[in-house]
């Protein structure tokens, strides 16, 4: 925004684009500076290479079923690896 801070919605959008759950950043419900946001991200995922889990699926029906299960069961992102959209 104009004062150089990210509003909670902007934090959530930026976190989602990075594949991070905004709640896990623990920045609260107030606007945060860019440095605060970056610091929270680094604290959560580290400042360098990180481990990644890749699950490949060939069957569209199975992938849709997994996406639906994740969406409908309110799974805790602290324990469930987030799914990122890939190219179509």
N, C-alpha and C positions, 0 to 999 in steps of 0.2 A: 504494500500500500504506500501511501505518500510519505509516511514517516519512516520508511525503511524497515518496517516490521511485517511479519507474516501473521495474518489473522488465523484463528483456528481452522477455518475452512481451507485456507491456503496451505496450512501445515498438513492437513489431511490429504489434500490433492497432491502435494509434493511428495509426501511419504508414500502414497499409493503408486505414484509414477516410479518410485525407487524400489517398489516391492516390499515396503516396510509397513507394518501396522502402526498408525499414528499413536494409538494408545500406549504402545511399548516405548515411545520416545519420552514419555513422562514430562512433557513440557507444559501441561495444564491447559486451561481453557482461556488463556489470555494470549495476546499478540506476543510473538517472540522475534528477536533480531535474527538476521541471517547467521551470525556467529553462534547464537544459542542453538539454532536449528542444526547447523553443521556439527556442533559439539555433541548434541544429543544423538545424531546419526552415528558419529564416530564411536561414541560410547556404546551404542547398541550393536553395531556390526563391525567395529574395529576400523583401524586406519591403515588398510593394506589388503593384501590378498585374504580371501575368506573361503571357507569350505562351501561347496555348492552341491545340491542334490538335483540330479536330472532324472526324470522319469519319462520315458518315451512310451507313447501309446499309439497303436495303429488303428484301433477300432474306435470310430467316432462315437458309437453308442456308449461304450465303456467310459470314454472321456466325458461325455455329457452327464452320465450317471455320477461320476466322481465330482464334477463341478456342482451338480445339483445337491449332492450330499454335503459338500462343503458349505454351500449357501444356505441350506435348509436346517442345518444342525447347530448353528451358532458355535462353531469350533473355536477354541482359544488359539489365537495366532502365536502364543508363546510356545505351544506344543505342536502345532501343525505347520508344516512348510507351506508358504503361500504359493499359489499357482500364478504364473505370469503368462499373459497372452503372447503367443508367438505369431510369426507371419502366417497369413492364410493363403 
